[in-house]
Amino acid sequence: MNFDHLNPTQLVSELIGKTVRYENKTNKSSVTCIAHNGKFVRTLKIKTIDSVNTHPDTGKVFVTAKVDDVDDAGVEKWRNLYVDAMETLC
């Protein structure tokens, strides 16, 4: 799903409780990522979103979210996730 057209309230509503595939563009993960169509991705379950922000240099929208990291045995973590790197799975 493309999230570009959503305002912050709609974005939070759309993501809470969803499982997302997140493209790890830097591949600096301590947990091995799964290659998916030539991209390194993580599977995360979004529990809560603390804030929706725009990066001052790039203008990209990101959320600060508490997630369960499915690829790391479901460990709960806080992550800044760029919206354009997410794809909802369910």
C-alpha positions as CSV (number, residue, x, y, z in Angstrom):
1,M,0.0,0.0,0.0
2,N,1.2,3.5,-0.8
3,F,0.9,5.7,2.3
4,D,1.8,9.0,0.7
5,H,-1.7,10.3,0.5
6,L,-2.5,9.7,4.3
7,N,-2.3,12.4,6.9
8,P,-0.6,11.5,10.2
9,T,-3.8,10.4,12.0
10,Q,-4.8,8.2,9.0
11,L,-1.3,6.8,8.8
12,V,-1.3,5.8,12.5
13,S,-4.7,4.3,12.2
14,E,-3.6,2.3,9.1
15,L,-0.4,0.9,10.7
16,I,-1.4,0.0,14.3
17,G,-1.7,-3.7,14.7
18,K,-0.4,-4.4,11.2
19,T,2.5,-6.7,10.2
20,V,4.7,-5.0,7.7
21,R,7.7,-5.9,5.6
22,Y,10.3,-3.2,6.0
23,E,13.1,-2.7,3.5
24,N,16.4,-2.5,5.3
25,K,18.3,-0.3,2.9
26,T,21.6,-0.2,4.9
27,N,21.7,-3.9,5.8
28,K,23.3,-3.0,9.1
29,S,20.9,-5.3,11.0
30,S,22.3,-7.5,13.8
31,V,19.8,-10.1,12.8
32,T,20.2,-11.6,9.3
33,C,17.7,-10.2,6.9
34,I,15.8,-12.2,4.4
35,A,16.5,-11.4,0.8
36,H,13.2,-10.6,-1.0
37,N,13.4,-9.8,-4.6
38,G,17.0,-8.6,-4.2
39,K,16.2,-6.4,-1.2
40,F,16.9,-7.0,2.4
41,V,13.7,-6.9,4.5
42,R,12.6,-7.3,8.0
43,T,9.1,-8.4,9.2
44,L,7.7,-6.3,12.0
45,K,4.4,-6.2,13.9
46,I,3.5,-2.6,14.7
47,K,2.2,-2.3,18.3
48,T,2.0,1.4,18.9
49,I,3.2,4.6,17.1
50,D,4.6,7.4,19.3
51,S,5.0,10.0,16.5
52,V,4.9,10.7,12.8
53,N,7.7,13.0,11.6
54,T,9.4,14.3,8.5
55,H,13.2,14.1,8.2
56,P,14.5,17.7,8.0
57,D,17.1,16.9,5.3
58,T,15.3,14.4,3.1
59,G,11.7,15.3,3.6
60,K,10.8,11.6,4.0
61,V,8.1,10.7,6.5
62,F,8.9,8.2,9.2
63,V,7.2,6.9,12.3
64,T,8.6,6.1,15.7
65,A,7.0,2.8,16.6
66,K,7.1,0.1,19.1
67,V,7.3,-3.2,17.2
68,D,7.6,-6.9,17.7
69,D,10.6,-7.9,15.5
70,V,9.3,-11.2,13.9
71,D,12.8,-11.9,12.5
72,D,14.3,-11.6,16.0
73,A,12.0,-14.1,17.8
74,G,9.4,-11.4,18.4
75,V,11.5,-9.2,20.6
76,E,9.9,-5.8,21.3
77,K,11.8,-2.8,20.1
78,W,11.4,0.9,19.3
79,R,12.2,1.7,15.7
80,N,12.2,4.7,13.4
81,L,10.6,3.4,10.2
82,Y,10.5,5.3,6.9
83,V,7.0,5.0,5.5
84,D,8.2,4.6,1.9
85,A,10.1,1.5,2.9
86,M,7.1,-0.3,4.3
87,E,4.7,-2.8,2.8
88,T,1.7,-4.1,4.8
89,L,1.3,-7.8,4.9
90,C,-1.7,-8.2,7.1
